[in-house]
Amino acid sequence: WGASPRASISLEKAARVSALMQGRSFVTPQDIKDVGLDVMRHRIIPTYEAEAENINTDEIVRRIFEKVDVP
């Protein structure tokens, strides 16, 4: 199961906070990656197939961020 549209809103807000804490008024792709695991981990439910292969939610989120190219 995937994350809802509200998850992307939470991800964006958390990334803004991350940028602000680093003294920036803009978000970078690294900000998204820095907060992504914490924001998304409880919003994604592994399939039975993933569980059978011992792939947990953290691994799924990591793989997503590895595969998505930075614009």
PDB file as gemmi writes it, atoms N, CA and C in Angstrom:
CRYST1    1.000    1.000    1.000  90.00  90.00  90.00 P 1                      
ATOM      1  N   TRP A   1       0.837  -1.175   0.000  1.00  0.00           N  
ATOM      2  CA  TRP A   1       0.000   0.000   0.000  1.00  0.00           C  
ATOM      3  C   TRP A   1       0.877   1.231   0.000  1.00  0.00           C  
ATOM      4  N   GLY A   2       0.428   2.237  -0.683  1.00  0.00           N  
ATOM      5  CA  GLY A   2       1.214   3.451  -0.814  1.00  0.00           C  
ATOM      6  C   GLY A   2       0.757   4.559   0.115  1.00  0.00           C  
ATOM      7  N   ALA A   3       1.483   5.625   0.060  1.00  0.00           N  
ATOM      8  CA  ALA A   3       1.171   6.794   0.877  1.00  0.00           C  
ATOM      9  C   ALA A   3       0.066   7.613   0.208  1.00  0.00           C  
ATOM     10  N   SER A   4      -0.711   8.295   1.005  1.00  0.00           N  
ATOM     11  CA  SER A   4      -1.809   9.111   0.490  1.00  0.00           C  
ATOM     12  C   SER A   4      -1.296  10.480   0.043  1.00  0.00           C  
ATOM     13  N   PRO A   5      -2.142  11.251  -0.640  1.00  0.00           N  
ATOM     14  CA  PRO A   5      -1.734  12.617  -1.001  1.00  0.00           C  
ATOM     15  C   PRO A   5      -1.372  13.465   0.219  1.00  0.00           C  
ATOM     16  N   ARG A   6      -2.004  13.193   1.349  1.00  0.00           N  
ATOM     17  CA  ARG A   6      -1.654  13.935   2.567  1.00  0.00           C  
ATOM     18  C   ARG A   6      -0.222  13.659   2.989  1.00  0.00           C  
ATOM     19  N   ALA A   7       0.298  12.495   2.636  1.00  0.00           N  
ATOM     20  CA  ALA A   7       1.694  12.182   2.963  1.00  0.00           C  
ATOM     21  C   ALA A   7       2.637  13.134   2.243  1.00  0.00           C  
ATOM     22  N   SER A   8       2.312  13.473   1.001  1.00  0.00           N  
ATOM     23  CA  SER A   8       3.177  14.405   0.268  1.00  0.00           C  
ATOM     24  C   SER A   8       3.126  15.797   0.884  1.00  0.00           C  
ATOM     25  N   ILE A   9       1.978  16.168   1.432  1.00  0.00           N  
ATOM     26  CA  ILE A   9       1.875  17.456   2.119  1.00  0.00           C  
ATOM     27  C   ILE A   9       2.736  17.445   3.378  1.00  0.00           C  
ATOM     28  N   SER A  10       2.674  16.366   4.131  1.00  0.00           N  
ATOM     29  CA  SER A  10       3.502  16.248   5.338  1.00  0.00           C  
ATOM     30  C   SER A  10       4.981  16.230   4.990  1.00  0.00           C  
ATOM     31  N   LEU A  11       5.324  15.561   3.910  1.00  0.00           N  
ATOM     32  CA  LEU A  11       6.718  15.510   3.469  1.00  0.00           C  
ATOM     33  C   LEU A  11       7.217  16.906   3.108  1.00  0.00           C  
ATOM     34  N   GLU A  12       6.396  17.651   2.402  1.00  0.00           N  
ATOM     35  CA  GLU A  12       6.769  19.013   2.011  1.00  0.00           C  
ATOM     36  C   GLU A  12       6.937  19.911   3.232  1.00  0.00           C  
ATOM     37  N   LYS A  13       6.029  19.811   4.190  1.00  0.00           N  
ATOM     38  CA  LYS A  13       6.130  20.633   5.401  1.00  0.00           C  
ATOM     39  C   LYS A  13       7.370  20.281   6.214  1.00  0.00           C  
ATOM     40  N   ALA A  14       7.640  19.004   6.360  1.00  0.00           N  
ATOM     41  CA  ALA A  14       8.825  18.583   7.112  1.00  0.00           C  
ATOM     42  C   ALA A  14      10.101  19.035   6.410  1.00  0.00           C  
ATOM     43  N   ALA A  15      10.112  18.985   5.091  1.00  0.00           N  
ATOM     44  CA  ALA A  15      11.285  19.437   4.334  1.00  0.00           C  
ATOM     45  C   ALA A  15      11.488  20.939   4.501  1.00  0.00           C  
ATOM     46  N   ARG A  16      10.397  21.690   4.557  1.00  0.00           N  
ATOM     47  CA  ARG A  16      10.514  23.138   4.796  1.00  0.00           C  
ATOM     48  C   ARG A  16      11.139  23.416   6.157  1.00  0.00           C  
ATOM     49  N   VAL A  17      10.713  22.661   7.159  1.00  0.00           N  
ATOM     50  CA  VAL A  17      11.286  22.822   8.499  1.00  0.00           C  
ATOM     51  C   VAL A  17      12.767  22.474   8.480  1.00  0.00           C  
ATOM     52  N   SER A  18      13.122  21.404   7.795  1.00  0.00           N  
ATOM     53  CA  SER A  18      14.528  21.012   7.688  1.00  0.00           C  
ATOM     54  C   SER A  18      15.355  22.128   7.059  1.00  0.00           C  
ATOM     55  N   ALA A  19      14.848  22.709   5.990  1.00  0.00           N  
ATOM     56  CA  ALA A  19      15.559  23.806   5.324  1.00  0.00           C  
ATOM     57  C   ALA A  19      15.673  25.012   6.246  1.00  0.00           C  
ATOM     58  N   LEU A  20      14.599  25.339   6.926  1.00  0.00           N  
ATOM     59  CA  LEU A  20      14.600  26.483   7.832  1.00  0.00           C  
ATOM     60  C   LEU A  20      15.608  26.291   8.964  1.00  0.00           C  
ATOM     61  N   MET A  21      15.680  25.073   9.479  1.00  0.00           N  
ATOM     62  CA  MET A  21      16.630  24.785  10.558  1.00  0.00           C  
ATOM     63  C   MET A  21      18.077  24.911  10.087  1.00  0.00           C  
ATOM     64  N   GLN A  22      18.283  24.808   8.783  1.00  0.00           N  
ATOM     65  CA  GLN A  22      19.620  24.959   8.220  1.00  0.00           C  
ATOM     66  C   GLN A  22      19.847  26.372   7.677  1.00  0.00           C  
ATOM     67  N   GLY A  23      18.925  27.276   7.988  1.00  0.00           N  
ATOM     68  CA  GLY A  23      19.095  28.676   7.621  1.00  0.00           C  
ATOM     69  C   GLY A  23      18.722  29.021   6.198  1.00  0.00           C  
ATOM     70  N   ARG A  24      17.939  28.161   5.546  1.00  0.00           N  
ATOM     71  CA  ARG A  24      17.538  28.422   4.167  1.00  0.00           C  
ATOM     72  C   ARG A  24      16.043  28.666   4.087  1.00  0.00           C  
ATOM     73  N   SER A  25      15.641  29.458   3.125  1.00  0.00           N  
ATOM     74  CA  SER A  25      14.218  29.719   2.899  1.00  0.00           C  
ATOM     75  C   SER A  25      13.677  28.896   1.735  1.00  0.00           C  
ATOM     76  N   PHE A  26      14.449  27.932   1.279  1.00  0.00           N  
ATOM     77  CA  PHE A  26      14.045  27.082   0.159  1.00  0.00           C  
ATOM     78  C   PHE A  26      14.408  25.631   0.470  1.00  0.00           C  
ATOM     79  N   VAL A  27      13.676  24.733  -0.154  1.00  0.00           N  
ATOM     80  CA  VAL A  27      13.863  23.295   0.055  1.00  0.00           C  
ATOM     81  C   VAL A  27      14.725  22.726  -1.059  1.00  0.00           C  
ATOM     82  N   THR A  28      15.638  21.841  -0.688  1.00  0.00           N  
ATOM     83  CA  THR A  28      16.459  21.133  -1.666  1.00  0.00           C  
ATOM     84  C   THR A  28      16.035  19.666  -1.701  1.00  0.00           C  
ATOM     85  N   PRO A  29      16.408  18.945  -2.744  1.00  0.00           N  
ATOM     86  CA  PRO A  29      16.121  17.514  -2.772  1.00  0.00           C  
ATOM     87  C   PRO A  29      16.697  16.780  -1.554  1.00  0.00           C  
ATOM     88  N   GLN A  30      17.823  17.248  -1.059  1.00  0.00           N  
ATOM     89  CA  GLN A  30      18.415  16.598   0.113  1.00  0.00           C  
ATOM     90  C   GLN A  30      17.527  16.761   1.344  1.00  0.00           C  
ATOM     91  N   ASP A  31      16.836  17.899   1.461  1.00  0.00           N  
ATOM     92  CA  ASP A  31      15.896  18.090   2.572  1.00  0.00           C  
ATOM     93  C   ASP A  31      14.804  17.027   2.523  1.00  0.00           C  
ATOM     94  N   ILE A  32      14.311  16.763   1.320  1.00  0.00           N  
ATOM     95  CA  ILE A  32      13.273  15.743   1.147  1.00  0.00           C  
ATOM     96  C   ILE A  32      13.807  14.383   1.588  1.00  0.00           C  
ATOM     97  N   LYS A  33      15.000  14.055   1.143  1.00  0.00           N  
ATOM     98  CA  LYS A  33      15.593  12.769   1.504  1.00  0.00           C  
ATOM     99  C   LYS A  33      15.882  12.677   2.998  1.00  0.00           C  
ATOM    100  N   ASP A  34      16.274  13.792   3.602  1.00  0.00           N  
ATOM    101  CA  ASP A  34      16.603  13.786   5.029  1.00  0.00           C  
ATOM    102  C   ASP A  34      15.398  13.469   5.908  1.00  0.00           C  
ATOM    103  N   VAL A  35      14.225  13.940   5.521  1.00  0.00           N  
ATOM    104  CA  VAL A  35      13.033  13.736   6.349  1.00  0.00           C  
ATOM    105  C   VAL A  35      12.123  12.632   5.812  1.00  0.00           C  
ATOM    106  N   GLY A  36      12.404  12.168   4.611  1.00  0.00           N  
ATOM    107  CA  GLY A  36      11.518  11.219   3.942  1.00  0.00           C  
ATOM    108  C   GLY A  36      11.231   9.951   4.708  1.00  0.00           C  
ATOM    109  N   LEU A  37      12.236   9.350   5.262  1.00  0.00           N  
ATOM    110  CA  LEU A  37      12.034   8.087   5.976  1.00  0.00           C  
ATOM    111  C   LEU A  37      11.133   8.288   7.185  1.00  0.00           C  
ATOM    112  N   ASP A  38      11.383   9.338   7.949  1.00  0.00           N  
ATOM    113  CA  ASP A  38      10.571   9.583   9.140  1.00  0.00           C  
ATOM    114  C   ASP A  38       9.124   9.909   8.797  1.00  0.00           C  
ATOM    115  N   VAL A  39       8.910  10.619   7.707  1.00  0.00           N  
ATOM    116  CA  VAL A  39       7.553  11.007   7.319  1.00  0.00           C  
ATOM    117  C   VAL A  39       6.796   9.835   6.702  1.00  0.00           C  
ATOM    118  N   MET A  40       7.472   9.022   5.904  1.00  0.00           N  
ATOM    119  CA  MET A  40       6.789   7.998   5.118  1.00  0.00           C  
ATOM    120  C   MET A  40       6.714   6.615   5.759  1.00  0.00           C  
ATOM    121  N   ARG A  41       7.584   6.332   6.706  1.00  0.00           N  
ATOM    122  CA  ARG A  41       7.689   4.950   7.200  1.00  0.00           C  
ATOM    123  C   ARG A  41       6.375   4.392   7.731  1.00  0.00           C  
ATOM    124  N   HIS A  42       5.578   5.180   8.400  1.00  0.00           N  
ATOM    125  CA  HIS A  42       4.327   4.655   8.958  1.00  0.00           C  
ATOM    126  C   HIS A  42       3.160   4.760   7.979  1.00  0.00           C  
ATOM    127  N   ARG A  43       3.411   5.278   6.791  1.00  0.00           N  
ATOM    128  CA  ARG A  43       2.345   5.469   5.813  1.00  0.00           C  
ATOM    129  C   ARG A  43       2.358   4.411   4.710  1.00  0.00           C  
ATOM    130  N   ILE A  44       3.362   3.575   4.706  1.00  0.00           N  
ATOM    131  CA  ILE A  44       3.491   2.555   3.669  1.00  0.00           C  
ATOM    132  C   ILE A  44       3.387   1.181   4.321  1.00  0.00           C  
ATOM    133  N   ILE A  45       2.561   0.336   3.741  1.00  0.00           N  
ATOM    134  CA  ILE A  45       2.362  -1.009   4.273  1.00  0.00           C  
ATOM    135  C   ILE A  45       2.932  -2.002   3.266  1.00  0.00           C  
ATOM    136  N   PRO A  46       3.917  -2.805   3.686  1.00  0.00           N  
ATOM    137  CA  PRO A  46       4.504  -3.785   2.759  1.00  0.00           C  
ATOM    138  C   PRO A  46       3.481  -4.847   2.344  1.00  0.00           C  
ATOM    139  N   THR A  47       3.613  -5.337   1.130  1.00  0.00           N  
ATOM    140  CA  THR A  47       2.768  -6.437   0.669  1.00  0.00           C  
ATOM    141  C   THR A  47       3.230  -7.729   1.331  1.00  0.00           C  
ATOM    142  N   TYR A  48       2.422  -8.755   1.197  1.00  0.00           N  
ATOM    143  CA  TYR A  48       2.811 -10.056   1.742  1.00  0.00           C  
ATOM    144  C   TYR A  48       4.070 -10.573   1.060  1.00  0.00           C  
ATOM    145  N   GLU A  49       4.188 -10.268  -0.235  1.00  0.00           N  
ATOM    146  CA  GLU A  49       5.377 -10.696  -0.968  1.00  0.00           C  
ATOM    147  C   GLU A  49       6.633 -10.025  -0.415  1.00  0.00           C  
ATOM    148  N   ALA A  50       6.535  -8.739  -0.123  1.00  0.00           N  
ATOM    149  CA  ALA A  50       7.678  -8.017   0.444  1.00  0.00           C  
ATOM    150  C   ALA A  50       8.039  -8.585   1.812  1.00  0.00           C  
ATOM    151  N   GLU A  51       7.034  -8.842   2.626  1.00  0.00           N  
ATOM    152  CA  GLU A  51       7.297  -9.412   3.949  1.00  0.00           C  
ATOM    153  C   GLU A  51       7.953 -10.783   3.829  1.00  0.00           C  
ATOM    154  N   ALA A  52       7.528 -11.568   2.838  1.00  0.00           N  
ATOM    155  CA  ALA A  52       8.112 -12.894   2.644  1.00  0.00           C  
ATOM    156  C   ALA A  52       9.585 -12.799   2.267  1.00  0.00           C  
ATOM    157  N   GLU A  53       9.960 -11.702   1.617  1.00  0.00           N  
ATOM    158  CA  GLU A  53      11.358 -11.483   1.234  1.00  0.00           C  
ATOM    159  C   GLU A  53      12.112 -10.654   2.277  1.00  0.00           C  
ATOM    160  N   ASN A  54      11.495 -10.488   3.455  1.00  0.00           N  
ATOM    161  CA  ASN A  54      12.089  -9.717   4.558  1.00  0.00           C  
ATOM    162  C   ASN A  54      12.407  -8.278   4.167  1.00  0.00           C  
ATOM    163  N   ILE A  55      11.543  -7.690   3.351  1.00  0.00           N  
ATOM    164  CA  ILE A  55      11.688  -6.286   2.971  1.00  0.00           C  
ATOM    165  C   ILE A  55      10.722  -5.482   3.833  1.00  0.00           C  
ATOM    166  N   ASN A  56      11.277  -4.624   4.681  1.00  0.00           N  
ATOM    167  CA  ASN A  56      10.430  -3.839   5.574  1.00  0.00           C  
ATOM    168  C   ASN A  56      10.144  -2.458   4.983  1.00  0.00           C  
ATOM    169  N   THR A  57       9.347  -1.700   5.693  1.00  0.00           N  
ATOM    170  CA  THR A  57       8.946  -0.377   5.223  1.00  0.00           C  
ATOM    171  C   THR A  57      10.136   0.544   5.009  1.00  0.00           C  
ATOM    172  N   ASP A  58      11.104   0.520   5.919  1.00  0.00           N  
ATOM    173  CA  ASP A  58      12.282   1.379   5.766  1.00  0.00           C  
ATOM    174  C   ASP A  58      13.014   1.082   4.462  1.00  0.00           C  
ATOM    175  N   GLU A  59      13.130  -0.187   4.131  1.00  0.00           N  
ATOM    176  CA  GLU A  59      13.813  -0.572   2.895  1.00  0.00           C  
ATOM    177  C   GLU A  59      13.026  -0.095   1.672  1.00  0.00           C  
ATOM    178  N   ILE A  60      11.710  -0.179   1.738  1.00  0.00           N  
ATOM    179  CA  ILE A  60      10.881   0.283   0.625  1.00  0.00           C  
ATOM    180  C   ILE A  60      11.089   1.778   0.400  1.00  0.00           C  
ATOM    181  N   VAL A  61      11.061   2.560   1.481  1.00  0.00           N  
ATOM    182  CA  VAL A  61      11.243   4.011   1.360  1.00  0.00           C  
ATOM    183  C   VAL A  61      12.635   4.321   0.823  1.00  0.00           C  
ATOM    184  N   ARG A  62      13.645   3.633   1.325  1.00  0.00           N  
ATOM    185  CA  ARG A  62      15.016   3.849   0.829  1.00  0.00           C  
ATOM    186  C   ARG A  62      15.101   3.577  -0.673  1.00  0.00           C  
ATOM    187  N   ARG A  63      14.488   2.488  -1.114  1.00  0.00           N  
ATOM    188  CA  ARG A  63      14.522   2.143  -2.541  1.00  0.00           C  
ATOM    189  C   ARG A  63      13.814   3.196  -3.390  1.00  0.00           C  
ATOM    190  N   ILE A  64      12.719   3.716  -2.886  1.00  0.00           N  
ATOM    191  CA  ILE A  64      12.001   4.764  -3.619  1.00  0.00           C  
ATOM    192  C   ILE A  64      12.897   5.974  -3.813  1.00  0.00           C  
ATOM    193  N   PHE A  65      13.540   6.419  -2.731  1.00  0.00           N  
ATOM    194  CA  PHE A  65      14.388   7.607  -2.826  1.00  0.00           C  
ATOM    195  C   PHE A  65      15.633   7.359  -3.675  1.00  0.00           C  
ATOM    196  N   GLU A  66      16.089   6.123  -3.752  1.00  0.00           N  
ATOM    197  CA  GLU A  66      17.232   5.812  -4.617  1.00  0.00           C  
ATOM    198  C   GLU A  66      16.839   5.858  -6.088  1.00  0.00           C  
ATOM    199  N   LYS A  67      15.617   5.422  -6.402  1.00  0.00           N  
ATOM    200  CA  LYS A  67      15.200   5.313  -7.798  1.00  0.00           C  
ATOM    201  C   LYS A  67      14.681   6.617  -8.391  1.00  0.00           C  
ATOM    202  N   VAL A  68      14.161   7.496  -7.557  1.00  0.00           N  
ATOM    203  CA  VAL A  68      13.594   8.745  -8.070  1.00  0.00           C  
ATOM    204  C   VAL A  68      14.721   9.725  -8.339  1.00  0.00           C  
ATOM    205  N   ASP A  69      14.806  10.173  -9.594  1.00  0.00           N  
ATOM    206  CA  ASP A  69      15.850  11.121  -9.974  1.00  0.00           C  
ATOM    207  C   ASP A  69      15.544  12.512  -9.440  1.00  0.00           C  
ATOM    208  N   VAL A  70      16.587  13.207  -9.067  1.00  0.00           N  
ATOM    209  CA  VAL A  70      16.459  14.592  -8.619  1.00  0.00           C  
ATOM    210  C   VAL A  70      16.357  15.476  -9.853  1.00  0.00           C  
ATOM    211  N   PRO A  71      15.336  16.348  -9.901  1.00  0.00           N  
ATOM    212  CA  PRO A  71      15.177  17.205 -11.088  1.00  0.00           C  
ATOM    213  C   PRO A  71      16.288  18.239 -11.206  1.00  0.00           C  
TER     214      PRO A  71                                                      
END                                                                             
